Structures are given as structure tokens and as C-alpha cells.
Amino acid sequence: MIDELDDIPVQLADQIAVSLNAQFAGEFSAVRSFIPEHELQQLAALKVSIIPGGLEASELLDDDFTQDDNQVGVAFQKRVNRSSDEEAREVLRLVRRVRKWISRNRLIEIGDEQFAIIDMRQEPYVDAELLESGHLFSGLVLTIRHLEDLSEDDPA
């Protein structure tokens, strides 16, 4: 079971939310959540959820993922106009900006510990079925490793 105060993925998600909120203040407010679930009527404004363990709740219960890596999902959700794709494009431009910012800011500090984002992928991409209902969902999955673990991998 997850201990919100001691679990590394939860702490990483909290730190990522703080960093994104500082960088993108006024554009969105990222909130740590365990499941990125919102009703369509709640999505008039962009919702950004930071999910420890990835984008799917099932990953939170999977202890066999890998010892060294942690995953954190960044989910973007918004109700968009189905008759025009401009709102969807606007959100996707923001997702790209967030992705670029994260790729330039890969270090995360929690107390005296340092972690590095070693991989970032966009998953799931914008889903056509969701868009038909007016729901845009796009997400980033970050793979994060403790810096000590990275130096142990170095044979030098």
C-alpha cells in the first residue's frame, strides 16, 4: 500500500506538481492525484493531474515494475469543442511546451536526494473516441531514477 508521506513516487509527483505550477502559473494548476478521472462537465477548464506510478491506477499496485525506476504520469484533460480543433491544438501546444520544459529540467531534489528523469514518452496520445465525446486526454509518462542508481550503472 502507498504511504503518502514516505513513498518515493508520491514525493516525486508532489515535487513535479510544485515545479510545473511555478513554471506555468496562470496557465494551469497541477494537482497530485492517484487516478486522472474527471467527469466531462468538470473539464471546462484544463485539468492537469500528476500521478505517482504512471497514468494508470493499476501501475500503483505493481511492485514488480523495476527496483531502480519510478514512474510519474502527467495527465492533461479538457472538454473541447468538437466542431473545431483549435481548443485541442491549444492544449497540445501546451503539452509540447511542458514536455520541452521537463526535458531541459530533468533533475528533481527531495531533501538531500537527487533524481533524474531518464525517459519521457507521450502516452496515451490524443484518443479519437474521447475527442468524439469532446474530451481531450493527453499524458506524459516520466521514468525517474535515483542519481546514486545512475552512477552505479556507470562502469567507470
Helices and strands as residue ranges (DSSP letters): H 8-23, E 30-32, G 40-43, E 47-52, G 57-61, E 69-79, H 86-104, E 107-110, E 113-122, H 128-132, E 135-146, H 147-153
